[in-house]
Amino acid sequence: MTAEIGIKSTEDFLKDVERAWVAIDRGEPAPLPVTRIYFESAEALSRVITRQRQALLQTLHANGALSIRGLAALLQRDYKNVHQDVRILEESGLIERDAKNRIMAPYEKLNIELSLTA
């Protein structure tokens, strides 16, 4: 599964949702479901996906669902710092918890689109 990550204001996101609803109301086929995660700015994106958090995501993907303690041990990092990173990534929708409350990375790939124009 892939997540599309991009930069989009809340206003622009809501306009996209409205356009999709209007199209569906006209009888047009609904678009295929795609996981999209938007950030308000490139700066907001870079605050969430740091090098350490990217390593965390890769470790989860490679090892499957883990406890925070198990993840911290694999990363050779302090539990408290890993816990904070997990919270931020979870709030952003980049990681999830399974039925046993273990952390997992549901995406095999993150496609990040960053426009260079305003």
One Martini backbone bead per residue (centre of mass of N, CA, C, O) as a GRO file, in nm:
protein
  118
    1MET     BB    1   0.099   0.035   0.019
    2THR     BB    2   0.026   0.378  -0.060
    3ALA     BB    3   0.128   0.714   0.014
    4GLU     BB    4   0.020   1.038  -0.034
    5ILE     BB    5   0.232   1.327  -0.018
    6GLY     BB    6   0.153   1.674   0.067
    7ILE     BB    7   0.085   2.014  -0.018
    8LYS     BB    8  -0.197   2.162   0.163
    9SER     BB    9  -0.448   2.340   0.222
   10THR     BB   10  -0.744   2.332   0.370
   11GLU     BB   11  -0.897   2.479   0.149
   12ASP     BB   12  -0.802   2.299  -0.089
   13PHE     BB   13  -0.902   2.034   0.024
   14LEU     BB   14  -1.206   2.112   0.039
   15LYS     BB   15  -1.234   2.163  -0.264
   16ASP     BB   16  -1.174   1.873  -0.353
   17VAL     BB   17  -1.409   1.742  -0.206
   18GLU     BB   18  -1.632   1.900  -0.346
   19ARG     BB   19  -1.568   1.809  -0.637
   20ALA     BB   20  -1.616   1.509  -0.584
   21TRP     BB   21  -1.914   1.529  -0.497
   22VAL     BB   22  -2.023   1.656  -0.755
   23ALA     BB   23  -1.938   1.428  -0.944
   24ILE     BB   24  -2.102   1.206  -0.804
   25ASP     BB   25  -2.382   1.351  -0.834
   26ARG     BB   26  -2.349   1.331  -1.164
   27GLY     BB   27  -2.239   1.012  -1.195
   28GLU     BB   28  -1.961   0.982  -1.146
   29PRO     BB   29  -1.705   0.809  -1.075
   30ALA     BB   30  -1.539   0.705  -0.824
   31PRO     BB   31  -1.254   0.724  -0.695
   32LEU     BB   32  -0.997   0.568  -0.607
   33PRO     BB   33  -0.857   0.471  -0.331
   34VAL     BB   34  -0.642   0.705  -0.148
   35THR     BB   35  -0.378   0.778   0.042
   36ARG     BB   36  -0.378   1.103   0.200
   37ILE     BB   37  -0.119   1.334   0.308
   38TYR     BB   38  -0.128   1.655   0.453
   39PHE     BB   39   0.051   1.963   0.444
   40GLU     BB   40   0.081   2.306   0.483
   41SER     BB   41   0.401   2.259   0.458
   42ALA     BB   42   0.730   2.193   0.416
   43GLU     BB   43   0.801   2.244   0.710
   44ALA     BB   44   0.597   2.048   0.835
   45LEU     BB   45   0.706   1.798   0.697
   46SER     BB   46   1.007   1.824   0.810
   47ARG     BB   47   0.912   1.791   1.113
   48VAL     BB   48   0.808   1.490   1.074
   49ILE     BB   49   1.024   1.392   0.845
   50THR     BB   50   1.282   1.266   0.967
   51ARG     BB   51   1.550   1.069   0.981
   52GLN     BB   52   1.463   0.909   1.233
   53ARG     BB   53   1.168   0.854   1.132
   54GLN     BB   54   1.248   0.705   0.880
   55ALA     BB   55   1.393   0.477   1.029
   56LEU     BB   56   1.146   0.387   1.184
   57LEU     BB   57   0.972   0.310   0.938
   58GLN     BB   58   1.172   0.101   0.822
   59THR     BB   59   1.176  -0.084   1.070
   60LEU     BB   60   0.878  -0.152   1.073
   61HIS     BB   61   0.860  -0.269   0.790
   62ALA     BB   62   1.082  -0.496   0.834
   63ASN     BB   63   0.944  -0.611   1.135
   64GLY     BB   64   0.685  -0.508   1.206
   65ALA     BB   65   0.511  -0.524   1.472
   66LEU     BB   66   0.568  -0.310   1.765
   67SER     BB   67   0.691  -0.204   2.034
   68ILE     BB   68   0.843   0.059   2.165
   69ARG     BB   69   1.067  -0.098   2.306
   70GLY     BB   70   1.149  -0.270   2.059
   71LEU     BB   71   1.210  -0.031   1.874
   72ALA     BB   72   1.427   0.104   2.049
   73ALA     BB   73   1.622  -0.135   2.042
   74LEU     BB   74   1.665  -0.147   1.732
   75LEU     BB   75   1.754   0.170   1.722
   76GLN     BB   76   1.920   0.259   1.968
   77ARG     BB   77   1.708   0.418   2.160
   78ASP     BB   78   1.529   0.610   2.347
   79TYR     BB   79   1.219   0.562   2.457
   80LYS     BB   80   1.114   0.855   2.480
   81ASN     BB   81   1.188   0.940   2.185
   82VAL     BB   82   1.026   0.721   2.041
   83HIS     BB   83   0.754   0.792   2.159
   84GLN     BB   84   0.740   1.073   2.032
   85ASP     BB   85   0.763   0.982   1.737
   86VAL     BB   86   0.515   0.803   1.736
   87ARG     BB   87   0.308   1.020   1.800
   88ILE     BB   88   0.361   1.197   1.549
   89LEU     BB   89   0.314   0.974   1.330
   90GLU     BB   90   0.028   0.902   1.423
   91GLU     BB   91  -0.102   1.188   1.392
   92SER     BB   92  -0.019   1.185   1.070
   93GLY     BB   93  -0.075   0.874   0.953
   94LEU     BB   94   0.203   0.683   0.926
   95ILE     BB   95   0.093   0.523   1.173
   96GLU     BB   96  -0.015   0.228   1.354
   97ARG     BB   97  -0.236   0.012   1.530
   98ASP     BB   98  -0.299  -0.280   1.652
   99ALA     BB   99  -0.484  -0.502   1.842
  100LYS     BB  100  -0.208  -0.504   2.044
  101ASN     BB  101  -0.079  -0.201   2.030
  102ARG     BB  102   0.106  -0.206   1.800
  103ILE     BB  103   0.336  -0.085   1.585
  104MET     BB  104   0.279   0.028   1.237
  105ALA     BB  105   0.362   0.019   0.885
  106PRO     BB  106   0.128   0.035   0.620
  107TYR     BB  107   0.355   0.135   0.423
  108GLU     BB  108   0.574   0.082   0.148
  109LYS     BB  109   0.508   0.380   0.035
  110LEU     BB  110   0.622   0.726  -0.012
  111ASN     BB  111   0.472   0.987  -0.187
  112ILE     BB  112   0.638   1.293  -0.252
  113GLU     BB  113   0.498   1.616  -0.310
  114LEU     BB  114   0.691   1.907  -0.429
  115SER     BB  115   0.636   2.222  -0.495
  116LEU     BB  116   0.821   2.502  -0.651
  117THR     BB  117   0.558   2.654  -0.659
  118ALA     BB  118   0.308   2.887  -0.547
   0.00000   0.00000   0.00000
